[in-house]
Amino acid sequence: MKSNFYLPTELYELGLGSVGKDVLLSRKASIYSPEKIFIGNNVRIDDFCILSGDIILGDYIHISAYTGIFAGDSGVKIESFSTISGKCLIYGKSDDYSGEFMTNPMVPKEFTNVDDSLVHIEKYVILGCGCTVLPGVIISEGTAVGAMSLVRENTCPWSVYLGVPAVYSHPRERRILDFVKEIKEEV
């Protein structure tokens, strides 16, 4: 019986830009332009995730089921020890909704005005289920974003954000940094 995740040899056959050790990539995930996707060590990507565009994933990352990362050309970078909960959407690219331009990738580019900007998710971040992150956002180190929040502006480090749009709620504890030290000592 086959595993639900690709075997290490199969991961290399996918043609990913690079892939680290102890990577669990679901066979039910959809990977577009695999040569543009770089995966670190100890990364898990669950069923029904979509990864498209220039994506860099650090170490110790979990991307939960039904998450979509639409990176575009500017990319999405997710640093180590970060968690993307189920049904999150991360957009490195989005159409202009003003009505002054056409929308969707099937329209010739001269009639569109696409925002294609890097999304940078720094270390120790968690996005609660159903969050949406828009192009150009930096989610700073240690940020926690509550479920169903819309992140359209940069966050401050070690803070909790909630709502639509996401706004600062309160500081986040840093005890997880002690655990990171322990994990690194074990390795």
SVG drawing of the C-alpha trace seen along z (x, -y; Angstrom):
<svg xmlns="http://www.w3.org/2000/svg" viewBox="-15 -53 38 55">
<polyline fill="none" stroke="black" stroke-width="0.4" points="0.0,0.0 1.3,-3.4 1.8,-6.1 -0.4,-9.2 2.8,-11.2 5.4,-11.1 8.4,-9.0 11.8,-10.8 12.7,-9.4 9.4,-10.5 9.9,-14.0 13.0,-14.4 11.2,-13.2 8.6,-16.0 11.3,-18.4 11.1,-20.8 13.7,-23.6 15.1,-21.8 13.7,-19.6 15.2,-18.9 15.0,-16.0 11.9,-14.7 9.5,-16.3 5.9,-15.1 4.1,-16.3 0.7,-14.8 0.0,-13.0 -3.3,-15.0 -1.6,-18.4 -1.4,-20.3 2.0,-21.7 2.4,-24.1 5.8,-25.1 7.6,-22.8 11.0,-24.1 10.1,-27.4 9.3,-25.8 12.1,-25.3 11.3,-23.2 13.5,-23.0 13.7,-20.2 10.9,-18.9 8.1,-20.3 4.6,-18.9 2.1,-19.9 -1.3,-18.3 -4.1,-17.2 -5.7,-19.5 -3.1,-22.3 -2.3,-24.3 1.2,-25.7 1.8,-27.9 4.6,-30.3 7.9,-31.2 7.8,-29.7 10.5,-29.3 9.7,-27.3 12.2,-27.1 12.4,-24.3 9.8,-22.9 6.8,-24.2 3.3,-22.8 0.9,-23.8 -2.5,-22.4 -5.2,-21.0 -7.0,-23.1 -4.5,-25.9 -3.7,-27.8 -0.4,-29.7 -0.6,-31.7 2.9,-33.3 3.2,-34.8 6.6,-36.0 7.5,-38.0 7.0,-35.0 6.0,-33.9 8.7,-33.2 7.8,-31.3 10.5,-31.1 11.2,-28.3 8.9,-27.1 5.8,-28.6 2.3,-27.1 -0.3,-27.8 -3.6,-26.3 -6.3,-24.8 -8.1,-26.7 -5.7,-29.7 -5.1,-31.7 -1.8,-33.5 -1.8,-35.7 1.5,-37.1 -0.5,-38.3 -3.9,-39.9 -6.0,-41.7 -6.9,-45.4 -10.6,-45.5 -11.1,-49.2 -12.9,-48.6 -10.3,-50.5 -8.7,-47.2 -9.8,-43.8 -9.3,-40.9 -8.2,-37.2 -5.2,-35.5 -6.9,-34.7 -7.1,-38.4 -4.1,-39.8 -1.7,-41.5 -2.0,-44.9 -5.5,-45.1 -4.8,-44.1 -3.0,-45.7 -1.8,-42.9 -0.3,-43.5 2.6,-41.0 4.4,-41.6 6.4,-39.4 4.6,-38.0 7.2,-37.4 6.1,-35.3 8.9,-35.4 9.9,-32.8 7.5,-31.5 4.3,-32.7 1.0,-31.0 -2.0,-31.7 -5.3,-30.5 -7.7,-28.6 -9.3,-30.5 -6.9,-33.4 -6.2,-35.4 -3.0,-37.2 -2.8,-39.8 0.2,-40.7 3.1,-42.6 2.4,-41.8 5.2,-41.1 4.0,-39.0 6.7,-39.7 8.5,-37.3 6.3,-35.6 3.0,-37.0 -0.1,-35.0 -3.1,-35.7 -6.6,-34.6 -8.9,-32.4 -10.7,-34.0 -8.6,-37.2 -7.7,-39.2 -4.1,-40.5 -3.6,-43.4 -0.9,-45.3 2.4,-44.4 2.3,-43.2 4.5,-44.0 6.7,-41.3 5.4,-39.0 1.9,-40.3 -1.6,-38.8 -3.8,-40.1 -7.6,-39.4 -10.4,-40.4 -11.3,-41.7 -9.2,-43.5 -6.7,-42.1 -5.8,-44.6 -3.4,-44.3 -5.0,-42.7 -2.2,-42.1 1.4,-40.9 2.3,-37.3 4.3,-35.2 7.8,-34.2 8.1,-30.9 8.3,-29.0 11.8,-30.4 12.9,-28.1 11.5,-25.1 13.3,-26.1 16.6,-26.0 15.8,-22.5 15.0,-21.3 18.2,-22.7 20.2,-21.1 18.7,-17.7 19.6,-18.0"/>
</svg>
